[in-house]
Amino acid sequence: MRMTTTTTITTATSTPGLLGRLGLAVLRHARATTVIWLLVVIGLGAFAPQVENALSGAGWQASGSESVKARELAQAHFGGNASSALQVVVHSDDAPLSSPAGQRVIDDVTATLQGDPRISGVIAPQPGATLSQDGRTAVVLGGAGADTNDMVRAAVDLKKPLTGLSGDGIEVTPTGASQLWADFNAANLEAMMKSEMISWPVTLAILVLAFGALVAAGLPLLLTLAGLVASAGSLVLINQLVPVSIWAMNFAMMFALALGIDYALFLVVRFRAARAVPGTTRERAIAETMDTAGKAVLLSGLTVLVSLSAVEIVPSPSFRSMAGGIMLAVVFVLAATLTLLPLVLGRLDHRINKLALPWSRTSAHRSPRFEAWGRRLWQRPIAYGGAALIVLVALAAPIVGLHTAMPSIKVLPSDAPARVGYDRVQEAFGPGAPGMLQIVAPAATAGAAQQVAAADPGIAAAMPPAPAADGSAYALVQAMPKVDPSAPELAQTVDRLRADLPDGALVGGAAVENLDLKAQLDSSTPWVIGIILGLGFLLLLVALQAPLIALLGTLASLLSTAAAFGVARLVFQEGHLSGLFGFEPQGFLDAWAPVFFFAMIFAIAMDYTVFLLASAKEHWERSGDPREAMVGAVAHSGRVIFAAGAVMVAVFFTFSLSGPLPPKEMGVILGIAVLLDAFLVRLVLLPVLLRLTGRAAWAAPTWLRRVLPTIRFSH
């Protein structure tokens, strides 16, 4: 195989490329561009305030799994007595609930539930099942008469009326899966909003230091805000067709803020430097900015979209809508960066440097400090690269003992109604009572199913078969496990039951739905990771036309990801620093973290990879010198990567300061990943790899160059 390398020195061309022409077209049609964006932001922004109430709160399920089929049968044939039903716990410390005061409260609870059209029926407390032996704790069941998303909304709407019935020594607390998600979504939304309020001023301060001018620093935030408003309104409209998880907006807010600042930072720095060159017109500066930095931003955005699209193979509505929500926000932010930002830059022109700080150097695209750093890396690659590698491997080592499970009740604040009711049920009926298993079986074999469940060593009690409320040929057996719903032993019990029960019997329940979702995530994760790595490599290969450095750039992203999850095990599984971050460790990492966070971390890591390697490719095309390619890339993109990394770390770590456990996991894992990736992988390890591979980094077989589209970064 014959390898060829580019060794001739190319000169800048005066003919703008495709993105350069786009930037110039935006300037020429400034009024039309402005009107279009105003229509988009105002039109979609009109729906944005509805996002909190419109988006759904459920969808955490493995679609098509046995537990989901059991839930659907239970809802259809047993009066809504399914995992999504509302459970209202009535507890009295003073007297049995058979007292007049207790009966009055139970009657009021029943009436409140019956008044909601989403409740299909009310099942009164049953002695020996939902009425404790001492008569002081009872569970009133509100049957699920709507889908899981509407049942979560019903839980939100009924929480205040139900808890308001408490008094005279009697406590009313709704609980169950729907209430758990309602309480969790509320706590999560509050935490996300609080974190956003903290992150914006911190971000602005970092941007002011990075840009050295207040006007320039404000542009990324304004553009990101436009993208967020448009994406929020779009999600509300999409939710009219397909249920969208509220988490989609939460993640979209965070991701759009981080990436929008990255993209704007890259373009603004390049424009200011180009405009400062004597004799360069505004139009020439815009064209040059778009053909270089704009091209890197476009490729970076495509890489992010490709990485997140791999999550869509997980057959879970919540995961698909979360990934889709982030992708939608990235599309809007990318569109704003490539169309609205050039227009604003052109209109501001030299005024972008207004309110500049004393130390600001608007023309310093090539940073002397990062150029010196690049030279140091060139001179001592083994020492610096080896040190970075040792740190990353040491932090990644704990990943070997990482365990995952679906979130337990501990993710909720201790005073959340769902958790209070959960604890009451456990105290009155046993540790496994909140995780009752529902076995839906043909009526002819229901007795045998009940006997199998009662004989299982993991089952504390199995109720007699209940006939279908609609007269169909099904029966429902409810079985109470001996262990807490989040205990690992429950999975073994469910596996035994599924193996021993008669044909046609389905095992479900909220806890089993979590187990099935975890199993689906475990099986999907290797596929998601493989697809992300493969597509990421192909995108870098197309962009750089160099297979070796495209492969190394892709694999280097795994180091920061592994190190972040190694730290996650120490913090969230082992409980180190739990006091600092203010959470109660569960003894495991949430099961959705590996697949979803890997996609997010890889997307961000490739974001920085594209910025650095696009700059290196530009210098290689101009000089044909591997030293200039490496040192020049660090000198020109190092400051941007450093500032962008600092912004992302600040944004992510604000999410670790408040709220329930999952946002803390997200903030710490993503914050650590960006910290390591930006400052060790992209500013140390990847430049060292460019140094060690030399000309081979940019080599490519002749046949490959003929196959790939021609993409150049030197203009």
C-alpha positions as CSV (number, residue, x, y, z in Angstrom):
1,M,0.0,0.0,0.0
2,R,1.5,3.3,-1.0
3,M,1.2,6.2,1.4
4,T,1.3,9.8,0.4
5,T,1.7,12.9,2.5
6,T,1.1,16.5,1.7
7,T,4.5,18.3,1.7
8,T,3.9,21.3,-0.5
9,I,3.3,24.7,1.1
10,T,-0.1,26.0,0.2
11,T,-1.1,29.6,0.1
12,A,-4.3,31.2,1.3
13,T,-7.0,31.4,-1.4
14,S,-9.0,34.4,-2.0
15,T,-12.1,32.4,-3.1
16,P,-14.3,31.7,-0.1
17,G,-15.4,28.2,0.6
18,L,-19.0,27.0,1.1
19,L,-19.2,28.2,4.7
20,G,-17.4,31.4,3.8
21,R,-20.0,32.1,1.2
22,L,-22.7,31.3,3.7
23,G,-21.3,34.0,6.0
24,L,-21.2,36.5,3.2
25,A,-24.7,35.7,2.2
26,V,-25.9,36.3,5.7
27,L,-24.3,39.7,5.7
28,R,-25.8,40.6,2.3
29,H,-29.3,39.5,3.4
30,A,-29.0,40.8,7.0
31,R,-32.7,41.9,7.1
32,A,-34.0,38.6,5.9
33,T,-31.8,36.6,8.4
34,T,-32.9,38.8,11.2
35,V,-36.5,38.4,10.4
36,I,-36.2,34.7,10.1
37,W,-34.5,34.3,13.5
38,L,-37.0,36.7,15.1
39,L,-39.9,34.6,13.8
40,V,-38.2,31.4,15.0
41,V,-37.4,32.7,18.5
42,I,-40.7,34.5,19.0
43,G,-42.8,31.9,17.4
44,L,-41.3,28.9,19.2
45,G,-40.6,31.0,22.3
46,A,-44.3,31.5,22.7
47,F,-44.6,27.8,23.6
48,A,-41.4,27.7,25.7
49,P,-43.1,28.7,29.0
50,Q,-45.3,25.6,28.8
51,V,-42.3,23.3,28.7
52,E,-42.4,22.5,32.5
53,N,-46.0,21.4,32.5
54,A,-46.3,20.1,29.0
55,L,-43.5,17.5,28.9
56,S,-44.0,14.1,30.4
57,G,-42.4,12.6,33.5
58,A,-42.3,8.9,32.9
59,G,-41.1,6.6,30.1
60,W,-38.4,4.9,32.2
61,Q,-39.2,1.5,30.8
62,A,-37.9,-1.2,28.5
63,S,-40.5,-1.1,25.8
64,G,-41.8,-4.5,24.9
65,S,-40.4,-6.2,28.0
66,E,-42.4,-8.7,30.1
67,S,-42.9,-6.2,32.9
68,V,-44.4,-3.6,30.6
69,K,-46.7,-6.3,29.1
70,A,-47.8,-7.2,32.6
71,R,-48.5,-3.6,33.5
72,E,-50.6,-3.1,30.3
73,L,-52.7,-6.3,31.1
74,A,-53.1,-5.2,34.8
75,Q,-54.3,-1.8,33.8
76,A,-56.7,-3.1,31.1
77,H,-58.3,-6.0,33.1
78,F,-57.9,-5.3,36.8
79,G,-59.4,-1.9,37.3
80,G,-56.1,0.0,36.8
81,N,-54.3,-2.0,39.6
82,A,-51.0,-1.6,37.8
83,S,-47.6,-0.4,38.7
84,S,-48.5,3.2,37.7
85,A,-51.5,3.3,40.0
86,L,-51.5,5.9,42.8
87,Q,-50.9,4.6,46.3
88,V,-52.2,6.8,49.1
89,V,-50.9,5.9,52.5
90,V,-53.0,6.9,55.5
91,H,-51.3,6.6,58.9
92,S,-52.4,7.4,62.4
93,D,-50.2,7.5,65.4
94,D,-53.0,8.0,67.9
95,A,-55.8,5.5,67.1
96,P,-56.7,2.8,64.6
97,L,-58.1,4.1,61.3
98,S,-61.4,2.4,62.1
99,S,-62.1,5.4,64.3
100,P,-64.6,8.0,63.0
101,A,-61.7,10.4,62.3
102,G,-59.8,7.7,60.4
103,Q,-62.8,6.6,58.3
104,R,-63.5,10.3,57.5
105,V,-60.0,10.8,56.1
106,I,-60.2,7.5,54.1
107,D,-63.5,8.6,52.7
108,D,-62.1,12.0,51.8
109,V,-59.1,10.4,50.1
110,T,-61.4,8.1,48.1
111,A,-63.5,11.1,47.0
112,T,-60.5,13.1,46.0
113,L,-59.2,10.2,43.8
114,Q,-62.6,9.6,42.3
115,G,-62.8,13.2,41.3
116,D,-59.9,12.8,38.9
117,P,-60.8,11.4,35.4
118,R,-57.4,9.7,35.1
119,I,-58.2,7.4,38.1
120,S,-60.1,4.4,36.8
121,G,-61.4,3.3,40.2
122,V,-60.5,3.2,43.9
123,I,-59.7,0.1,45.8
124,A,-60.3,0.4,49.5
125,P,-57.8,-0.9,52.1
126,Q,-57.9,-4.7,52.4
127,P,-57.2,-6.4,55.8
128,G,-54.0,-8.5,55.6
129,A,-53.0,-6.8,52.3
130,T,-53.2,-3.0,52.4
131,L,-54.4,-2.6,56.0
132,S,-51.8,-3.2,58.7
133,Q,-52.4,-5.6,61.6
134,D,-52.5,-2.8,64.1
135,G,-55.0,-0.9,61.9
136,R,-53.0,2.3,62.0
137,T,-51.6,2.2,58.4
138,A,-53.8,1.8,55.3
139,V,-53.2,2.1,51.5
140,V,-55.9,3.4,49.3
141,L,-55.2,2.5,45.6
142,G,-56.2,4.9,42.8
143,G,-56.3,2.7,39.7
144,A,-54.4,3.9,36.6
145,G,-56.9,5.0,34.0
146,A,-54.4,6.7,31.7
147,D,-50.9,6.1,30.4
148,T,-47.8,6.4,32.6
149,N,-47.1,10.0,31.6
150,D,-50.6,11.1,32.5
151,M,-50.5,9.2,35.7
152,V,-47.4,11.1,36.7
153,R,-49.3,14.3,35.9
154,A,-52.2,13.1,38.0
155,A,-49.8,12.5,40.9
156,V,-48.5,16.1,40.5
157,D,-52.1,17.5,40.5
158,L,-53.4,15.4,43.4
159,K,-50.4,15.6,45.7
160,K,-51.4,18.9,47.3
161,P,-55.2,18.0,47.7
162,L,-54.2,14.6,49.2
163,T,-51.5,15.8,51.6
164,G,-53.9,18.6,52.6
165,L,-56.2,16.0,54.1
166,S,-53.6,15.4,56.9
167,G,-54.5,16.6,60.4
168,D,-55.6,15.6,63.9
169,G,-52.8,13.0,64.2
170,I,-53.5,11.4,60.8
171,E,-51.0,11.7,58.0
172,V,-51.8,11.3,54.3
173,T,-48.9,10.8,51.9
174,P,-49.2,9.6,48.2
175,T,-46.5,7.2,47.1
176,G,-45.9,4.6,44.4
177,A,-44.0,4.7,41.1
178,S,-46.0,7.6,39.6
179,Q,-45.7,9.8,42.7
180,L,-42.0,8.9,42.9
181,W,-41.4,10.2,39.4
182,A,-43.6,13.3,40.1
183,D,-41.5,14.1,43.2
184,F,-38.3,13.3,41.5
185,N,-39.0,15.4,38.5
186,A,-40.0,18.4,40.7
187,A,-36.9,18.1,42.8
188,N,-34.8,17.7,39.6
189,L,-36.3,20.7,37.9
190,E,-35.8,22.9,40.9
191,A,-32.2,21.8,41.1
192,M,-31.6,22.3,37.4
193,M,-33.0,25.8,37.5
194,K,-31.0,26.7,40.6
195,S,-27.9,25.4,38.9
196,E,-28.6,27.4,35.8
197,M,-28.9,30.5,37.9
198,I,-25.5,29.8,39.4
199,S,-23.8,28.8,36.2
200,W,-24.8,31.9,34.1
201,P,-22.9,34.5,36.1
202,V,-19.9,32.2,36.6
203,T,-19.9,31.5,32.9
204,L,-20.1,35.2,32.1
205,A,-17.1,35.9,34.4
206,I,-15.0,33.2,32.7
207,L,-16.0,34.5,29.3
208,V,-15.0,38.0,30.2
209,L,-11.6,36.8,31.3
210,A,-11.3,34.7,28.1
211,F,-12.4,37.4,25.6
212,G,-11.1,40.4,27.5
213,A,-14.2,42.5,26.4
214,L,-17.7,42.6,27.8
215,V,-19.4,42.9,24.4
216,A,-17.6,39.9,23.0
217,A,-18.2,37.9,26.1
218,G,-22.0,38.5,26.0
219,L,-22.4,37.1,22.5
220,P,-22.2,33.4,23.3
221,L,-24.7,33.7,26.1
222,L,-27.2,35.6,23.9
223,L,-26.9,33.0,21.0
224,T,-27.2,30.1,23.4
225,L,-30.3,31.7,24.9
226,A,-31.8,32.0,21.4
227,G,-31.1,28.3,20.8
228,L,-32.6,27.3,24.2
229,V,-35.8,29.2,23.7
230,A,-36.3,27.8,20.2
231,S,-35.6,24.2,21.3
232,A,-37.9,24.5,24.4
233,G,-40.8,25.6,22.2
234,S,-40.0,22.9,19.7
235,L,-40.1,20.2,22.4
236,V,-43.5,21.4,23.5
237,L,-44.8,21.1,19.9
238,I,-43.2,17.6,19.4
239,N,-44.8,16.5,22.7
240,Q,-48.2,16.9,21.0
241,L,-47.2,14.0,18.7
242,V,-44.8,11.9,20.8
243,P,-44.3,12.0,24.6
244,V,-41.2,13.9,25.5
245,S,-39.5,13.5,28.9
246,I,-39.0,16.6,31.0
247,W,-35.4,15.4,31.3
248,A,-35.0,16.2,27.6
249,M,-35.3,19.9,28.4
250,N,-33.1,19.6,31.5
251,F,-30.3,18.0,29.6
252,A,-30.8,20.3,26.6
253,M,-30.5,23.4,28.7
254,M,-27.2,22.2,30.1
255,F,-25.7,20.9,26.9
256,A,-26.8,23.8,24.8
257,L,-25.2,26.3,27.2
258,A,-21.9,24.4,27.2
259,L,-21.7,23.7,23.5
260,G,-23.1,27.1,22.4
261,I,-20.4,28.9,24.3
262,D,-17.7,26.6,22.8
263,Y,-18.9,27.3,19.3
264,A,-19.3,31.0,19.7
265,L,-15.9,31.3,21.5
266,F,-14.2,29.6,18.6
267,L,-15.7,31.9,16.0
268,V,-15.4,35.1,17.9
269,V,-11.7,34.6,18.7
270,R,-11.0,33.8,15.1
271,F,-13.0,36.8,13.8
272,R,-11.3,39.3,16.1
273,A,-7.9,38.1,15.1
274,A,-8.7,38.2,11.4
275,R,-10.3,41.6,11.6
276,A,-7.2,43.0,13.4
277,V,-4.9,42.2,10.4
278,P,-4.2,45.4,8.5
279,G,-5.9,45.5,5.2
280,T,-8.4,42.8,6.0
281,T,-12.0,43.9,5.3
282,R,-15.0,42.9,7.4
283,E,-16.2,40.6,4.6
284,R,-12.8,38.9,4.3
285,A,-12.6,38.4,8.0
286,I,-16.1,36.8,8.1
287,A,-15.3,34.5,5.1
288,E,-12.0,33.4,6.7
289,T,-13.6,32.8,10.1
290,M,-16.4,30.7,8.6
291,D,-14.1,28.7,6.3
292,T,-11.8,27.8,9.2
293,A,-13.4,28.0,12.6
294,G,-16.9,27.7,11.2
295,K,-15.9,24.5,9.4
296,A,-14.5,23.1,12.6
297,V,-17.7,24.0,14.5
298,L,-19.9,22.3,11.8
299,L,-17.9,19.1,12.0
300,S,-17.9,19.3,15.8
301,G,-21.7,19.7,15.8
302,L,-22.1,16.7,13.5
303,T,-19.9,14.7,15.8
304,V,-22.1,15.6,18.7
305,L,-25.2,14.7,16.8
306,V,-23.8,11.4,15.7
307,S,-22.7,10.4,19.2
308,L,-26.1,11.2,20.7
309,S,-28.0,9.5,17.9
310,A,-26.6,6.2,19.0
311,V,-28.6,6.4,22.2
312,E,-31.7,6.1,20.0
313,I,-31.2,2.4,19.7
314,V,-32.1,1.9,23.4
315,P,-35.8,0.9,23.3
316,S,-36.8,3.2,26.1
317,P,-39.0,6.3,25.6
318,S,-37.2,8.4,28.2
319,F,-33.8,7.7,26.7
320,R,-34.9,8.4,23.1
321,S,-36.6,11.6,24.0
322,M,-33.6,12.8,26.2
323,A,-31.2,12.2,23.3
324,G,-33.6,13.7,20.8
325,G,-34.1,16.8,23.0
326,I,-30.3,17.4,23.3
327,M,-29.9,16.9,19.6
328,L,-32.6,19.4,18.8
329,A,-31.0,22.0,21.1
330,V,-27.6,21.4,19.4
331,V,-29.2,21.8,16.0
332,F,-30.6,25.2,17.0
333,V,-27.4,26.3,18.7
334,L,-25.4,25.2,15.6
335,A,-27.7,27.0,13.3
336,A,-27.5,30.2,15.4
337,T,-23.7,29.9,15.4
338,L,-23.4,29.5,11.6
339,T,-26.0,32.1,10.6
340,L,-26.9,34.5,13.3
341,L,-23.4,34.9,14.8
342,P,-21.7,35.9,11.5
343,L,-24.4,38.5,11.1
344,V,-23.9,39.9,14.6
345,L,-20.1,39.9,14.1
346,G,-20.4,41.7,10.9
347,R,-22.7,44.3,12.3
348,L,-20.6,44.9,15.4
349,D,-17.3,44.8,13.5
350,H,-14.7,46.7,15.5
351,R,-17.3,47.5,18.2
352,I,-17.0,43.9,19.4
353,N,-13.9,45.0,21.2
354,K,-15.8,47.7,23.2
355,L,-15.6,47.7,26.9
356,A,-12.3,45.8,26.6
357,L,-10.2,45.0,29.7
358,P,-6.7,46.5,30.0
359,W,-4.9,43.3,29.2
360,S,-7.1,42.4,26.2
361,R,-5.2,41.6,23.0
362,T,-7.8,41.4,20.3
363,S,-5.3,40.3,17.6
364,A,-3.7,37.5,19.6
365,H,-5.2,34.5,17.9
366,R,-1.8,32.7,18.2
367,S,-1.3,32.7,22.0
368,P,2.4,33.1,23.0
369,R,1.8,31.2,26.2
370,F,0.3,28.2,24.5
371,E,2.9,28.4,21.7
372,A,5.5,28.0,24.4
373,W,3.6,25.1,25.9
374,G,3.4,23.5,22.5
375,R,7.2,23.8,22.1
376,R,7.8,22.3,25.5
377,L,5.6,19.3,24.5
378,W,7.5,18.9,21.3
379,Q,10.8,18.9,23.1
380,R,9.8,16.4,25.9
381,P,6.9,14.4,24.6
382,I,7.6,11.2,26.6
383,A,7.8,13.0,30.0
384,Y,4.6,15.0,29.6
385,G,2.7,12.4,27.7
386,G,3.7,9.7,30.1
387,A,2.7,11.8,33.2
388,A,-0.7,12.5,31.6
389,L,-1.2,8.8,30.8
390,I,-0.3,7.7,34.3
391,V,-2.8,10.1,35.9
392,L,-5.6,9.0,33.5
393,V,-4.9,5.3,34.0
394,A,-4.8,5.7,37.8
395,L,-8.1,7.5,37.9
396,A,-9.7,4.9,35.5
397,A,-8.5,1.9,37.5
398,P,-11.5,1.9,39.9
399,I,-13.9,1.4,37.0
400,V,-13.2,-2.4,37.2
401,G,-15.4,-2.6,40.4
402,L,-18.2,-0.3,39.2
403,H,-21.7,-1.6,39.9
404,T,-24.9,-0.2,38.4
405,A,-28.6,-0.4,39.4
406,M,-31.8,1.6,38.8
407,P,-32.2,4.6,41.2
408,S,-33.6,3.7,44.7
409,I,-35.9,5.8,46.8
410,K,-32.8,7.5,48.2
411,V,-32.7,9.8,45.2
412,L,-35.6,11.7,46.7
413,P,-35.4,14.2,49.5
414,S,-36.3,12.7,52.9
415,D,-39.4,14.9,53.1
416,A,-40.8,14.1,49.7
417,P,-44.3,12.5,50.0
418,A,-43.3,9.5,47.9
419,R,-40.4,8.7,50.2
420,V,-42.4,9.3,53.4
421,G,-45.2,7.0,52.2
422,Y,-42.6,4.4,51.1
423,D,-41.1,4.4,54.6
424,R,-44.6,4.1,56.1
425,V,-45.4,1.1,54.0
426,Q,-42.2,-0.6,54.9
427,E,-42.7,-0.1,58.6
428,A,-46.2,-1.4,58.5
429,F,-46.0,-4.3,56.0
430,G,-42.3,-5.3,55.6
431,P,-39.2,-4.3,53.6
432,G,-40.5,-5.6,50.3
433,A,-44.0,-4.1,50.5
434,P,-43.3,-1.0,48.4
435,G,-42.1,-3.3,45.6
436,M,-45.0,-5.7,45.3
437,L,-44.7,-8.1,42.3
438,Q,-47.7,-8.5,40.0
439,I,-48.1,-11.8,38.3
440,V,-50.7,-11.8,35.5
441,A,-51.6,-15.3,34.5
442,P,-54.3,-17.1,32.6
443,A,-57.1,-17.9,35.1
444,A,-56.7,-21.6,34.6
445,T,-53.1,-21.6,35.9
446,A,-53.4,-18.7,38.4
447,G,-53.6,-21.1,41.4
448,A,-50.4,-22.9,40.3
449,A,-48.7,-19.5,39.8
450,Q,-49.7,-18.5,43.4
451,Q,-48.2,-21.7,44.7
452,V,-44.9,-21.2,42.9
453,A,-44.7,-17.7,44.2
454,A,-45.5,-18.7,47.8
455,A,-42.9,-21.4,47.7
456,D,-40.1,-19.2,46.4
457,P,-37.5,-18.4,49.1
458,G,-37.4,-14.7,48.1
459,I,-41.2,-14.2,48.6
460,A,-42.6,-13.2,52.0
461,A,-46.3,-13.7,51.0
462,A,-48.3,-14.3,47.9
463,M,-52.0,-13.2,47.8
464,P,-54.7,-15.5,46.4
465,P,-55.5,-15.0,42.7
466,A,-57.8,-12.1,42.0
467,P,-60.1,-12.5,39.0
468,A,-60.1,-9.9,36.3
469,A,-62.5,-7.0,36.9
470,D,-63.8,-7.1,33.3
471,G,-64.5,-10.9,33.4
472,S,-61.6,-11.8,31.0
473,A,-59.7,-15.0,31.4
474,Y,-56.9,-13.5,33.5
475,A,-56.1,-13.5,37.2
476,L,-53.7,-11.3,39.2
477,V,-51.4,-12.7,41.9
478,Q,-49.6,-10.1,44.1
479,A,-46.4,-11.3,45.8
480,M,-44.4,-9.4,48.4
481,P,-40.6,-9.9,48.2
482,K,-38.6,-10.3,51.4
483,V,-36.1,-7.5,50.5
484,D,-36.2,-3.8,49.6
485,P,-37.1,-3.1,45.9
486,S,-33.6,-1.9,45.2
487,A,-31.8,-4.9,46.8
488,P,-29.7,-7.0,44.4
489,E,-31.4,-10.2,45.6
490,L,-34.7,-9.1,44.0
491,A,-33.3,-9.8,40.5
492,Q,-32.6,-13.4,41.5
493,T,-36.1,-13.9,42.8
494,V,-37.6,-12.5,39.6
495,D,-35.4,-14.8,37.5
496,R,-36.5,-17.8,39.5
497,L,-40.2,-16.9,39.2
498,R,-39.9,-16.4,35.5
499,A,-38.3,-19.8,35.1
500,D,-40.7,-21.7,37.4
501,L,-44.1,-20.1,36.7
502,P,-46.6,-21.8,34.4
503,D,-46.6,-20.8,30.7
504,G,-48.3,-17.5,30.0
505,A,-47.6,-16.0,33.4
506,L,-46.0,-12.6,33.3
507,V,-44.1,-11.0,36.2
508,G,-44.4,-7.2,36.5
509,G,-44.5,-4.4,39.0
510,A,-42.6,-1.1,39.4
511,A,-39.5,-2.8,40.8
512,V,-39.5,-5.4,38.0
513,E,-39.8,-2.7,35.4
514,N,-36.6,-1.2,36.8
515,L,-34.9,-4.6,36.6
516,D,-36.0,-5.1,33.0
517,L,-34.8,-1.6,32.0
518,K,-31.4,-2.2,33.6
519,A,-31.1,-5.5,31.7
520,Q,-32.0,-3.6,28.5
521,L,-29.4,-0.9,29.3
522,D,-26.7,-3.5,30.0
523,S,-27.3,-5.2,26.7
524,S,-27.6,-2.0,24.7
525,T,-24.5,-0.3,26.2
526,P,-21.8,-2.2,24.2
527,W,-23.7,-1.5,21.0
528,V,-24.1,2.2,21.8
529,I,-20.4,2.5,22.6
530,G,-19.4,0.6,19.5
531,I,-21.6,2.7,17.2
532,I,-20.4,6.0,18.8
533,L,-16.7,5.0,18.4
534,G,-17.2,3.8,14.8
535,L,-19.2,6.8,13.6
536,G,-16.8,9.2,15.5
537,F,-13.8,7.7,13.7
538,L,-15.5,7.9,10.3
539,L,-16.4,11.6,10.9
540,L,-12.8,12.4,11.9
541,L,-11.5,10.4,8.9
542,V,-13.7,12.4,6.5
543,A,-12.7,15.7,8.1
544,L,-8.9,15.1,8.4
545,Q,-8.3,12.7,5.5
546,A,-5.8,11.0,7.8
547,P,-6.7,7.5,9.2
548,L,-3.9,7.3,11.9
549,I,-4.6,10.6,13.7
550,A,-8.4,10.0,13.3
551,L,-8.0,6.7,15.1
552,L,-5.8,8.1,17.8
553,G,-8.1,11.0,18.3
554,T,-11.1,8.7,18.7
555,L,-9.3,6.3,21.1
556,A,-7.9,9.1,23.2
557,S,-11.5,10.1,24.1
558,L,-11.9,6.7,25.9
559,L,-9.2,7.7,28.5
560,S,-11.0,10.7,29.9
561,T,-14.3,8.7,29.8
562,A,-12.9,5.8,31.7
563,A,-11.2,8.1,34.3
564,A,-14.5,9.9,34.9
565,F,-16.3,6.7,35.6
566,G,-13.5,5.5,37.8
567,V,-13.9,8.7,39.9
568,A,-17.7,8.1,39.8
569,R,-17.3,4.7,41.5
570,L,-15.2,6.2,44.3
571,V,-17.7,9.1,44.9
572,F,-21.1,7.6,44.3
573,Q,-20.6,3.9,44.9
574,E,-18.1,4.0,47.7
575,G,-19.5,7.3,49.1
576,H,-16.2,9.3,49.2
577,L,-16.9,13.1,49.4
578,S,-20.7,12.3,49.8
579,G,-20.7,14.8,52.7
580,L,-19.2,17.5,50.5
581,F,-21.7,17.0,47.7
582,G,-24.6,16.4,50.1
583,F,-26.0,13.0,49.1
584,E,-26.8,9.6,50.6
585,P,-24.8,7.0,48.6
586,Q,-26.8,4.1,47.2
587,G,-23.9,1.7,46.9
588,F,-24.0,1.8,43.1
589,L,-24.1,4.1,40.1
590,D,-27.5,4.7,38.4
591,A,-27.8,2.2,35.6
592,W,-28.6,4.7,32.9
593,A,-25.3,6.6,33.6
594,P,-22.8,4.5,31.5
595,V,-24.7,4.6,28.2
596,F,-26.1,8.1,28.4
597,F,-23.1,9.8,30.0
598,F,-20.7,8.0,27.7
599,A,-22.5,9.5,24.7
600,M,-22.4,12.9,26.2
601,I,-18.8,12.7,27.3
602,F,-17.7,11.4,24.0
603,A,-19.6,14.1,22.2
604,I,-17.8,16.8,24.2
605,A,-14.4,15.1,23.9
606,M,-14.7,14.9,20.2
607,D,-15.8,18.6,20.2
608,Y,-12.3,19.5,21.5
609,T,-10.7,16.9,19.3
610,V,-12.1,18.6,16.2
611,F,-11.0,22.0,17.4
612,L,-7.4,20.9,18.0
613,L,-7.0,18.6,15.0
614,A,-8.7,21.0,12.6
615,S,-6.2,23.7,13.6
616,A,-3.4,21.2,13.2
617,K,-4.6,20.2,9.8
618,E,-4.8,23.9,8.8
619,H,-1.2,24.4,9.7
620,W,-0.1,21.1,8.0
621,E,-1.8,22.2,4.8
622,R,0.0,25.6,4.9
623,S,3.4,24.4,5.9
624,G,3.8,20.6,5.4
625,D,5.8,20.7,8.7
626,P,4.7,18.3,11.5
627,R,6.3,20.5,14.1
628,E,4.4,23.6,12.9
629,A,1.2,21.5,12.7
630,M,1.5,20.5,16.3
631,V,2.9,23.7,17.9
632,G,0.7,25.9,15.7
633,A,-2.5,23.9,16.7
634,V,-1.7,24.3,20.4
635,A,-0.8,28.0,19.9
636,H,-4.0,28.8,18.0
637,S,-6.6,26.5,19.7
638,G,-5.1,26.0,23.1
639,R,-6.5,29.2,24.6
640,V,-10.0,28.5,23.2
641,I,-10.0,24.9,24.4
642,F,-8.8,26.0,27.9
643,A,-11.5,28.7,28.2
644,A,-14.2,26.4,26.8
645,G,-13.1,23.7,29.1
646,A,-13.3,26.0,32.1
647,V,-16.8,27.1,31.1
648,M,-18.0,23.5,30.7
649,V,-16.4,22.5,34.0
650,A,-18.1,25.4,35.8
651,V,-21.5,24.6,34.1
652,F,-21.4,20.9,35.0
653,F,-20.1,21.3,38.5
654,T,-22.9,23.7,39.4
655,F,-25.3,20.7,38.9
656,S,-23.5,18.8,41.6
657,L,-24.2,21.4,44.3
658,S,-28.0,21.0,44.7
659,G,-30.9,18.7,44.1
660,P,-31.4,14.9,44.0
661,L,-28.7,12.4,43.3
662,P,-28.9,11.9,39.5
663,P,-28.1,15.6,38.7
664,K,-25.2,15.3,41.1
665,E,-23.9,12.2,39.2
666,M,-24.3,14.1,36.0
667,G,-22.5,17.2,37.2
668,V,-19.6,15.3,38.8
669,I,-19.0,12.8,36.0
670,L,-19.3,15.2,33.2
671,G,-17.3,17.9,35.1
672,I,-14.5,15.4,35.8
673,A,-14.6,14.2,32.2
674,V,-14.3,17.6,30.7
675,L,-11.6,18.6,33.2
676,L,-9.4,15.6,32.3
677,D,-10.2,15.7,28.6
678,A,-9.6,19.4,28.0
679,F,-6.5,19.8,30.1
680,L,-4.8,16.4,29.9
681,V,-6.0,14.7,26.8
682,R,-6.4,17.6,24.3
683,L,-3.7,19.9,25.6
684,V,-1.1,17.2,26.5
685,L,-1.7,13.7,25.2
686,L,-3.1,14.5,21.7
687,P,-0.4,17.0,20.9
688,V,2.2,14.4,22.1
689,L,0.6,11.8,19.8
690,L,1.0,14.3,16.9
691,R,4.7,14.8,17.9
692,L,5.4,11.0,18.1
693,T,3.6,10.1,14.8
694,G,5.1,13.1,12.9
695,R,4.4,12.9,9.2
696,A,2.6,9.6,9.5
697,A,-0.2,11.3,11.4
698,W,-1.3,13.0,8.1
699,A,-0.5,10.1,5.8
700,A,-3.3,8.4,3.8
701,P,-3.4,5.8,1.0
702,T,-4.0,7.2,-2.4
703,W,-7.2,5.2,-2.9
704,L,-8.6,6.6,0.4
705,R,-7.9,10.2,-0.8
706,R,-9.8,9.4,-4.0
707,V,-12.8,8.1,-2.1
708,L,-13.1,10.8,0.6
709,P,-14.5,14.2,-0.2
710,T,-11.9,17.0,-0.3
711,I,-12.1,19.1,2.9
712,R,-9.5,21.8,3.5
713,F,-9.0,24.1,6.5
714,S,-6.4,26.5,5.0
715,H,-8.0,29.5,3.2
